[in-house]
Amino acid sequence: MTVLVDTPVWSLALRRSRVQAGAIQKELASLVEEGRATIIGPIRQELLSGVRERAQFERLREHLGTFPDLPLITVDYEEAVRDCNLCRARGIQGSHTDFLLCAVASRHGIRIFTTDCDFERYARVLPFALHVPRDEG
């Protein structure tokens, strides 16, 4: 099954030292090797927007270019708003991008791989699942 990889996971694996990333990087490497890692445009945008040096930007853009974006459609944006409103009504705040990930994962029936603890709160309310690295359970 395909796994939607969130910005913090890509960031750990692509921007920081390998020692710091540890199990997260290992799991992402396995997903990539298995052809199961996927991305959406807003995640790509978040990753690239943090890069200041042109050469590093181009290397990262090239590397990310090997991962096709899951296509986003109008219903994804509409569902993201519904999800946001539902969570907000239950006292759970989140970003527009987070709720878009939840909506896309739900529509495609795929899991989200993230280190962002906010998604644990969203998952109590919304119909998506989190990807748990295999060495964690």
Beta strands, then each sheet from edge to edge (+ up, - down):
strand 1: 3-5
strand 2: 37-38
strand 3: 111-113
strand 4: 129-130
sheet 1: 2+ 1+ 3+ 4+
end
